[in-house]
Amino acid sequence: MLDEAVHRARLDPSLNDGLDALFDDLRGERKRAIQGLKQLFLSNGYQNRKKADQEWFFLPDLPRGPTANKRIDKLVTKQIRNHYDEICRKGKSIGDKTPDRQVHKLRTECKKLRYLLELFSSLFSAKEINRVTRRLKGLQTTLGRFNDYCTQRQFLLGRLETSQNLPLNTAAAVGGLIVSLNRSKKDGVAKIKYRLAKFRDPKTTKKSLGELLT
């Protein structure tokens, strides 16, 4: 819905009426979903669960994990290196025929690395942290857009399959959006490979990561 203007620009103007009906339906569904979420947050069950979770943090005797006595910087640097290596490993197999779920796993690894870098940034040089994070953000943005294309395409395919009485003009607009998203997915793979190459560039990220972990 945020890209409604973009979708309209990419489709034939003859599909505008169908797009109007589709986006009107989506806005109605979004409104109902927001109301449902509000009701959940105000419910006694949710409030009780939230209170119990908050009280857990103030228990006097929290359990100690197996690494409780180890230096945090040693643990963090090991995890950073592991996730960086995993991103590089998964990234090597990305191509035009890569299943969507594999691309999503790569995105998950990037999130884990990003969380580590930001949560423990005070342990490292700000200059090196920022250099690595900047490259990682670019890769994450590209992976996020690709994920949007995948989920939106699946949503629209489901719309065609489950809506028995979908008006012809709306069905045509949905079909046009699916074709447009397929093109975006193909372009997205090339952009992911470009971002991965920049992220793995030994003159930038790997050098910075090496300095970060020493």
Secondary structure, DSSP 4 states (H G I P E B T S, - for coil): -TTHHHHHHHS-GGGHHHHHHHHHHHHHHHHHHHHHHHHHHHSHHHHHHHHHHHHHTT-SSPPPPTTTTS-HHHHHHHHHHHHHHHHHHHHHT-STT--HHHHHHHHHHHHHHHHHHHHTGGGS-HHHHHHHHHHHHHHHHHHHHHHHHHHHHHHHHHHHHH-TT--HHHHHHHHHHHHHHHHHHHHHHHHHHHHHHHHH-IIIIIHHHHHHT-
